[in-house]
Amino acid sequence: MTGYTNAALFFIASLTSVGAFSAVPKTGERTVITRDIKTPDPVPFEGQQNALELMQTGRMYRYNVAPGEESAVSQCEIEVTKYTGHKYCVALNSCGSALMLLLKTSGLEHGGEVISNAFTFGAVPSAIEHAGGKAVYVESDYNHVMDVADLEIKLKTHPNCKHVMVSHMRGKVADMDAIADLCEKYDAILLEDCAHSLGVRWQDKHTGHKGIACAISSQSYKMINSGEGGFFLTDDALMAAKCAVYAGAYEGLSSKHVTVPGPEIFGNLPNELPNYSVRMSNLAAAVIKPQMKTLEERIEKYNRRYAKLTATLESRVGHLLSIPVNTPGVTTPVHDSLQMNLSHDMTDDQVQAFLDGCAKHGLPVELFGHKSNARNFVNWGFAPADEPLPMTAKMLSRACDVRMPLMWDDADFDDMANVLAESLSAAVEE
């Protein structure tokens, strides 16, 4: 099994008694959770006020502003670029739209191959299909990141592939230096799916800078919450201009953007490219902007809770699971959810007993390899894998996922640790 994380070691060292964390309840009673695991982060009061004022004006369309004014979307785009360090930003109706436009604006031809993680959310292969591409999958390892060795194999065996889209699934980042070097070696364009990695830094720089462009998400279960939404980020002027036009900046509407290049880059693009009408609304932007101010505070809270939770689990049931380890080079992680790999010594029936035990005691736990899970590549009938992926399949068969709602109290995460440890122990003792 994978060794302890540094954070886990710190907390294990601080524990005064392992016996205090016995997986067997001394009373004989099991811990039960009554909180809702699906609780999203709330919109700050400032965002609620912004949305109400906006609705009172009726100006929810991003381009319905007077000359010289900045729309709520433009103001939000400015805040996002300040945070991530990118030069250009176009806000969209979803991260899926952003991923699709990463491919369209970087020259993907119809039927062109796009290499991506075998372990990711179904929205990634969906975006590849939406852009007219064909997905080629790379194995993912037990740290839940792209396997670099298999990436080189796929680049060698697919010499016509000119796009690599790396997905930082659940905020976990692969060796981006090695991946960038391979993309340069095989003349492939590197793009980053940062839907889960807002706030994550690679070598002290925000994720999304090793590739030529990236996408982040504001779907409700991400670090910023507008229900649905996404952002296309790049330092490439032509890609930014194309994205704005594809999104819906027809005629001269690009002049109402702030975080795009000047008119000399747009040229005749509004007449050459289709308008997909995938813009973000002012209403979504109004609730996102104040959330950018609290990102660092929330990241600290998530990471502190995660460190304690993983330390407790490794102390109590570490012989039955491993916690994915951050790739060297990740200088700031964001742990807003928990992933763990159950031991392959456990049978399939014991794994199911663990899942059932957690659910029975108020804690839904997802198995990534479940036959209905949208993160299991076998369920992507619209973009099936043409080659076997044994490493990923084996990993997914034991990889579990648990949300860590920000609005829960610290004590609720003690209960979470209890339910996980008690259910795991009970499953193997049956």
PyMOL commands that set and color helices and strands:
alter all, ss='L'
color gray80, all
select helices_A, chain A and resi 6-14+18-21+45-57+72-84+95-105+123-130+148-157+169-171+176-185+237-247+253-256+263-266+269-272+282-292+295-317+348-360+377-379+390-396+410-429
alter helices_A, ss='H'
color red, helices_A
select strands_A, chain A and resi 88-92+113-117+134-138+163-167+189-193+201-202+205-206+213-217+230-234+321-322+330-332+337-342+366-367+399-403
alter strands_A, ss='S'
color yellow, strands_A
deselect
rebuild
show_as cartoon
